[in-house]
Amino acid sequence: MGQKVRPTGFRTGIMMDWSSKWYASKADFSDLLVEDFKVRKFIRKKHPGGGIAKIRIERTREKVVVFIFSSRVGSIIGKKGEKIDKLTRELEHLTHRVIEIKTMEVNRPETEPQLVAQDIAEQLEKRVSFRRTMKQAIQKAMENGAKGIRLQLSGRLGGAEMARCEKTMEGSIPLSTLRAKVEYGFAEASTAQGNIGIKVWVNNGDYLMTPEENENAANAQASKVQKKPTRQGKR
């Protein structure tokens, strides 16, 4: 008891769909699994600033369809589709299969845990204060309709001599409630003192509610969060 499990793995097959959708024989399964890993790693390496939240892969006998969920679709497609055509050719060379890439836009990047983690990593690499970065990430998520958010940073925070773990949370994160739409993201920030691991949990509503009901609940949550008033200068 008390052991923590990744929310996405806990809900896969019950409330969430698989990231890779295909069938294979026992002989081919391991090769295709490694191939999926290579495809995801290659795409993320080619577009480090593409705001990629997740990559879904579907296979048929004829081709492999790769769905890229991103908040910056334009940077992946490129001018007149140049970048996406080049990426398709490179993936075909890597896998020796027919590849089709489809881009899907992420409407609310502030509530997508993988994008939140990547944004925090970028800020930490620019030597921004980790407490300020965490506070801003939580504020943005709650203002954009998240029901709850939890952050955990591990490493030599602020250039400290000894590594430590810093946690902060706002709202509700019901990890054991399967119907709760709790999503997880992880990123690493490469600093001069060493790597800092960033874990993000975000509660985005309920799986059993319709998208419209979740949208309305998110808007209601966003309206509840009061923005801090700007400081008035002394007159």
C-alpha positions in Angstrom: 0.0 0.0 0.0 1.0 3.6 -0.5 3.0 3.0 -3.7 2.4 5.6 -6.3 1.5 4.5 -9.9 1.5 6.5 -13.1 -2.1 7.7 -13.7 -2.0 7.1 -17.5 -0.9 3.5 -17.0 -3.5 2.9 -14.3 -6.3 4.1 -16.6 -5.2 2.6 -19.9 -7.7 0.1 -21.1 -10.3 1.3 -18.7 -10.9 5.0 -19.3 -8.0 5.8 -21.7 -7.0 4.4 -25.1 -3.6 2.9 -25.9 -0.9 5.2 -27.3 -0.1 2.5 -29.9 -3.0 0.8 -31.7 -2.1 -2.3 -33.7 -2.1 -6.1 -33.6 1.0 -8.3 -34.1 2.1 -11.9 -33.7 4.4 -12.9 -30.9 7.4 -13.0 -33.3 6.8 -9.4 -34.5 5.5 -7.7 -31.4 8.9 -6.8 -29.8 10.3 -5.4 -33.1 7.2 -3.2 -33.6 7.3 -2.0 -30.0 10.9 -0.9 -30.3 10.1 0.7 -33.7 7.3 2.8 -32.0 9.8 4.0 -29.3 12.3 5.0 -32.0 9.6 6.9 -34.0 8.5 8.9 -30.9 12.1 9.6 -29.9 13.1 10.7 -33.4 10.1 13.1 -33.7 10.7 14.7 -30.3 14.4 15.1 -31.2 13.7 16.7 -34.5 11.1 19.2 -33.0 12.3 20.0 -29.5 10.4 23.3 -29.5 7.3 21.9 -31.3 5.2 21.8 -28.2 4.5 18.0 -28.6 2.1 16.7 -26.0 1.8 13.1 -27.2 2.3 10.9 -30.2 -0.2 8.2 -31.1 0.7 5.4 -33.6 -1.8 3.3 -35.6 -0.7 0.5 -37.9 -2.4 -1.3 -40.8 -1.0 -3.8 -43.3 -0.3 -1.0 -45.8 1.0 1.9 -43.7 1.8 3.5 -40.3 -0.3 6.5 -39.3 1.4 8.8 -36.8 -0.8 11.4 -34.9 1.2 14.3 -33.4 -0.7 16.3 -30.8 1.0 19.7 -30.6 0.3 23.2 -29.4 2.5 24.6 -32.2 1.3 22.8 -35.3 2.7 25.4 -37.6 6.3 24.8 -36.5 5.9 21.1 -37.3 4.2 21.5 -40.7 6.5 24.3 -41.9 6.0 26.6 -44.8 3.8 24.9 -47.4 4.3 21.6 -45.6 8.0 21.4 -46.2 9.0 20.3 -42.7 6.3 17.6 -42.4 7.2 16.2 -45.9 10.9 16.0 -44.8 9.9 14.3 -41.5 7.8 11.8 -43.4 10.7 10.9 -45.7 13.1 10.6 -42.7 10.7 8.3 -40.8 10.2 6.1 -43.9 14.0 5.8 -44.2 14.2 4.9 -40.5 11.4 2.3 -40.4 11.3 1.2 -44.1 7.5 1.5 -44.1 4.9 3.8 -45.6 4.4 6.6 -43.1 1.5 9.1 -42.9 1.7 12.0 -40.4 -1.4 13.8 -39.1 -1.1 16.8 -36.8 -3.7 17.5 -34.1 -3.8 20.9 -32.3 -3.9 21.1 -28.5 -6.3 23.8 -27.5 -5.3 24.3 -23.9 -1.5 23.8 -23.5 -1.6 25.3 -20.0 -3.6 22.2 -18.8 -1.6 19.6 -20.8 0.8 18.1 -18.2 3.6 17.1 -20.7 3.6 20.7 -22.1 3.6 22.2 -18.6 6.6 20.0 -17.7 8.5 21.0 -20.8 7.7 24.7 -20.2 9.1 24.4 -16.6 12.2 22.6 -17.9 12.8 25.5 -20.4 12.4 28.1 -17.7 14.8 26.2 -15.3 17.4 26.0 -18.1 17.2 29.8 -18.4 18.1 30.0 -14.7 14.7 31.3 -13.6 13.8 30.7 -9.9 12.2 27.3 -9.6 9.6 28.5 -7.0 8.5 31.3 -9.2 8.2 28.9 -12.2 6.1 26.4 -10.2 3.8 29.2 -9.0 3.3 30.5 -12.5 2.6 27.0 -13.9 -0.1 26.4 -11.2 -1.7 29.8 -11.7 -1.9 29.4 -15.5 -3.4 25.8 -15.2 -6.1 26.9 -12.7 -7.0 30.0 -14.7 -7.5 27.8 -17.8 -9.9 25.5 -16.1 -7.9 22.7 -14.5 -9.6 21.1 -11.4 -6.3 20.5 -9.8 -2.5 20.4 -10.5 0.4 18.9 -8.6 4.1 19.5 -9.4 7.2 17.7 -8.2 10.8 18.9 -8.9 13.8 16.7 -8.0 17.5 17.6 -8.2 19.9 20.3 -7.2 17.3 23.0 -7.1 18.6 26.5 -7.1 22.2 25.2 -7.5 22.1 23.7 -4.0 24.9 21.4 -2.9 22.6 18.5 -2.0 19.7 17.3 -4.2 16.2 17.5 -2.8 12.6 17.1 -3.8 10.2 20.0 -3.8 6.4 19.4 -4.1 3.4 21.7 -4.5 -0.3 21.2 -5.2 -3.5 23.1 -5.8 -7.1 21.8 -6.2 -7.9 18.1 -6.2 -5.9 15.2 -7.7 -7.9 12.0 -7.1 -5.3 9.4 -8.3 -7.4 6.4 -7.2 -10.6 7.6 -8.9 -10.5 6.0 -12.3 -13.2 8.2 -13.8 -11.2 11.3 -12.9 -9.3 12.6 -16.0 -5.9 12.8 -14.2 -3.1 13.1 -16.7 0.7 12.9 -16.2 3.8 14.5 -17.8 7.5 14.2 -17.2 10.5 16.3 -18.5 14.1 16.8 -17.5 15.9 20.2 -17.3 19.6 20.1 -18.1 21.3 22.7 -15.9 24.9 23.4 -15.1 24.6 21.7 -11.7 23.0 18.6 -13.2 19.6 17.4 -14.4 16.3 18.3 -12.7 13.4 15.9 -13.0 9.9 17.5 -13.4 6.7 15.5 -12.8 3.3 17.1 -13.4 -0.2 15.7 -12.6 -3.2 17.6 -13.9 -6.9 16.9 -13.2 -8.9 17.9 -16.3 -12.4 16.8 -15.3 -14.3 13.6 -15.7 -14.1 10.9 -18.4 -17.9 10.0 -18.0 -18.9 13.6 -18.7 -19.4 14.8 -22.3 -16.8 17.1 -23.8 -19.3 20.0 -23.6 -19.9 19.3 -19.9 -16.2 19.2 -19.2 -15.8 22.5 -21.2 -18.5 24.2 -19.2 -17.0 22.9 -15.9 -13.5 24.1 -17.0 -14.9 27.6 -17.8 -16.7 27.7 -14.4 -13.5 26.7 -12.7 -11.5 29.4 -14.6 -14.0 32.1 -13.6 -13.7 31.1 -9.9 -9.9 31.7 -10.0 -9.3 35.3 -9.2 -6.4 36.9 -10.8 -4.2 39.0 -8.5 -4.8 42.7 -8.9 -1.9 44.7 -10.4 0.1 46.8 -7.9 -0.8 50.5 -7.9 2.1 52.9 -7.7 2.2 55.4 -4.8 0.8 58.7 -5.8 
